[in-house]
Amino acid sequence: MWEKKSDDGSIHDLDNLYTWSSSRGSPADGTAFTVFLAALNRPPCFAGHCDWRLPSDGELYNIVAPPYPNCTSSPCVPSIFNTGCFPGCTVTNCSCTQSYTYWSSTTGQGGPTGAWFVHFYDGGVYGYGKGNSYYVRGVRSGS
């Protein structure tokens, strides 16, 4: 189950940017974890579920459509992730996606200070420093 994004200034707003973590590389220090996920998982929790997390790089790449390098529109996602997005819309009446970079939960190969992200402009998967500010989308696995 994927979190829907809105354009209403809430925790779900598509314009909110988050770091993955501080320069120390600990997820506990990152606003994606301590602000965004903490808000989704604070009772009563988003959509009645308290097990939201950042997706792995593979999970996030699975919503790229069509797969890299064949994307011809931006954002490179199915319409279910980008429908009816207008200023003031909420998660109950729209679904928004930025044509830019979304953090995954996957730490980069180069060491603990980097993480993988998916760029919804072209559908590519890249890595960069966890102190940079990018977009996030929550996911959960439960029923």
C-alpha positions, 0 to 999 in steps of 0.5 A: 500500500502506497501513501498518496501525495497531496498539494495541501500543505499537510505531511502528505504535500508533494512539495515537502523535502526531507533529508535521509539522515544527518552527516553521521549516517544514522536514520534516527537523525534524518527528517524522513524518519524522525519527522515524516514517518513519525507523523504517518505512524503517530496514532491514529496513524495514516489510513488507520495503519501504523507501519509506514516506512520508506520503500527500498530502492527496488520497491520505489523503482517498481512504480516507475512506468515505463521502466528506465530508460523508456520514460517519455513523460514526466513524472514517470509513474502510472496515472494512479500516482499522479491524478487530479493534482491541483493546489489545495487537493487532499489525499482523499481527492487527488494523487500527486508525484513530483518529477524529481528525486524520491529517497529509498530506504536503501543505503548506498554501496559507497558507504553509510553516508549515501542512499539510493533514490529514484528520479521520477523525471527519467525513471533512473536509480541513483545514489547521493549523500543522505544529508541532501533534501529530496521527496519521500513517499511512504509504503507499507506491506501489511494487510 
